[in-house]
């Protein structure tokens, strides 16, 4: 089963004190007319398990954090060291589907992450499906800060538990 891992950045809106979450809209023709948004994430690769010196293999959780940081950079173009300046909040692991698990971390965003300045890596997809023709698309084509209220009907329903945990932890 594939496991993806990602970082949910959040910040407090200065005018309302409401939390906002940094999300991305998937690129390409399949999502062109869909108003769906996700936190940046991607698959944990074998190399993510080998980040320790002397060839020691790290745990799934350590590999997940490594993958999350790498994926955040690949999908947003933002390789800020602020992501590494403090420990992330581990939100857990969910079963998204019969083929995929998702691990999520949270980090409060203290820096100016401007969605309009973000850019994504490109990927190659077969389009139209089963045509044998391939096109190159951005993995994500738009970025935004959204409140839970705006996001809850636009993201994967199984991811809502992650956002709700952040809201609960932040209230304390």
C-alpha positions as CSV (number, residue, x, y, z in Angstrom):
1,X,0.0,0.0,0.0
2,X,1.3,3.4,-0.9
3,X,1.9,6.0,1.9
4,X,1.9,9.7,1.2
5,X,3.1,12.3,3.6
6,X,2.6,16.1,3.7
7,X,2.7,19.3,5.7
8,X,-0.3,21.4,6.6
9,X,0.8,24.9,7.1
10,X,-1.5,27.1,9.1
11,X,-1.6,30.7,10.3
12,X,-3.9,33.0,12.2
13,X,-5.7,35.7,10.2
14,X,-4.7,38.9,11.9
15,X,-8.1,40.6,11.4
16,X,-10.4,37.7,12.6
17,X,-8.0,35.4,14.6
18,X,-9.4,32.6,12.4
19,X,-7.0,29.9,11.2
20,X,-6.1,29.6,7.5
21,X,-4.5,26.6,5.8
22,X,-2.1,26.6,2.9
23,X,-3.5,24.5,0.1
24,X,-2.8,23.6,-3.5
25,X,-5.1,22.9,-6.5
26,X,-4.0,20.0,-8.7
27,X,-2.9,20.9,-12.2
28,X,-3.8,19.3,-15.5
29,X,-6.9,18.6,-17.5
30,X,-8.5,16.2,-15.0
31,X,-8.9,18.9,-12.4
32,X,-9.2,21.9,-14.6
33,X,-12.9,22.5,-13.8
34,X,-12.9,21.0,-10.3
35,X,-12.7,23.2,-7.2
36,X,-10.7,20.7,-5.1
37,X,-7.8,21.7,-2.9
38,X,-5.2,19.6,-0.9
39,X,-2.3,20.2,1.4
40,X,1.0,19.5,-0.4
41,X,2.0,15.9,-0.1
42,X,3.5,13.0,-1.9
43,X,4.7,9.4,-1.7
44,X,7.4,8.3,0.7
45,X,10.3,7.1,-1.4
46,X,13.0,4.6,-0.5
47,X,15.6,7.3,-0.4
48,X,13.6,9.0,2.4
49,X,14.4,6.1,4.7
50,X,18.2,6.5,4.3
51,X,18.7,10.1,5.6
52,X,20.7,8.9,8.7
53,X,24.5,8.7,8.7
54,X,26.3,5.3,8.5
55,X,23.6,3.7,6.4
56,X,21.1,3.3,9.2
57,X,17.5,3.1,8.0
58,X,15.2,5.5,9.8
59,X,11.6,4.9,10.9
60,X,8.5,5.5,8.8
61,X,7.8,8.6,10.8
62,X,11.3,10.1,10.2
63,X,11.0,9.1,6.5
64,X,7.5,10.7,6.3
65,X,8.9,14.0,7.7
66,X,11.8,13.9,5.1
67,X,9.3,13.2,2.3
68,X,6.9,15.9,3.5
69,X,9.7,18.5,3.4
70,X,10.9,17.4,0.0
71,X,7.3,17.3,-1.4
72,X,6.5,20.7,0.0
73,X,9.5,22.1,-1.9
74,X,8.7,20.2,-5.1
75,X,5.0,21.2,-5.1
76,X,5.4,24.9,-4.0
77,X,8.9,26.0,-4.9
78,X,9.3,27.2,-1.3
79,X,12.4,25.7,0.4
80,X,12.2,27.9,3.5
81,X,14.3,26.9,6.4
82,X,11.5,28.0,8.7
83,X,10.0,24.5,8.1
84,X,13.0,23.1,9.8
85,X,13.3,25.6,12.6
86,X,11.1,23.7,15.0
87,X,9.6,20.3,15.3
88,X,6.4,19.6,13.4
89,X,3.2,18.6,15.0
90,X,2.5,15.0,14.1
91,X,-1.2,14.7,13.2
92,X,-1.4,11.0,12.5
93,X,-1.9,8.5,9.7
94,X,-5.2,7.8,8.0
95,X,-6.3,5.2,5.5
96,X,-7.5,7.4,2.5
97,X,-8.4,4.5,0.3
98,X,-7.8,0.8,-0.2
99,X,-4.6,1.7,-2.0
100,X,-3.3,4.7,0.0
101,X,-2.4,5.9,3.5
102,X,-1.7,9.5,4.3
103,X,0.5,10.9,7.1
104,X,0.2,14.5,8.0
105,X,2.3,17.0,9.9
106,X,1.4,20.6,10.9
107,X,3.5,23.7,11.1
108,X,2.5,27.2,12.0
109,X,3.6,29.6,9.3
110,X,5.4,32.7,10.7
111,X,6.8,33.8,7.4
112,X,5.2,35.5,4.4
113,X,4.3,32.6,2.1
114,X,2.6,34.3,-0.9
115,X,0.5,31.8,-2.9
116,X,1.0,33.9,-6.0
117,X,4.8,33.4,-5.9
118,X,4.5,29.6,-5.5
119,X,5.2,27.3,-8.4
120,X,5.1,23.5,-8.8
121,X,7.2,20.9,-10.3
122,X,6.0,19.3,-13.6
123,X,4.8,15.8,-14.1
124,X,4.1,13.7,-17.2
125,X,0.6,12.1,-17.5
126,X,-1.1,10.1,-20.2
127,X,-3.8,12.2,-21.8
128,X,-6.3,11.3,-22.9
129,X,-6.3,8.2,-20.7
130,X,-5.2,5.0,-22.4
131,X,-4.3,7.0,-25.6
132,X,-0.5,6.4,-25.4
133,X,0.0,10.1,-25.6
134,X,1.7,12.0,-22.8
135,X,1.6,15.7,-21.8
136,X,3.6,17.6,-19.2
137,X,1.6,19.5,-16.6
138,X,2.3,21.3,-13.3
139,X,1.5,19.0,-10.4
140,X,-0.3,22.0,-8.8
141,X,-1.5,25.0,-10.7
142,X,-2.9,27.3,-8.0
143,X,-2.2,27.9,-4.3
144,X,-4.2,29.7,-1.6
145,X,-4.8,30.3,2.1
146,X,-8.2,29.0,3.1
147,X,-10.2,28.9,6.3
148,X,-11.7,25.6,7.4
149,X,-15.1,26.8,6.5
150,X,-14.0,27.5,2.9
151,X,-12.0,24.3,2.6
152,X,-14.2,21.7,4.2
153,X,-16.3,21.1,1.0
154,X,-13.3,21.3,-1.3
155,X,-10.9,18.8,0.1
156,X,-10.8,15.1,0.6
157,X,-13.3,14.3,3.3
158,X,-10.8,12.0,5.1
159,X,-8.3,14.9,5.4
160,X,-10.8,16.9,7.5
161,X,-9.7,15.2,10.7
162,X,-6.2,16.7,10.2
163,X,-7.5,20.2,9.9
164,X,-9.9,19.7,12.8
165,X,-7.0,18.5,15.0
166,X,-5.0,21.7,14.2
167,X,-8.0,23.9,15.1
168,X,-8.5,22.0,18.4
169,X,-4.8,22.1,19.3
170,X,-4.6,25.8,18.5
171,X,-7.6,26.7,20.7
172,X,-5.7,25.4,23.8
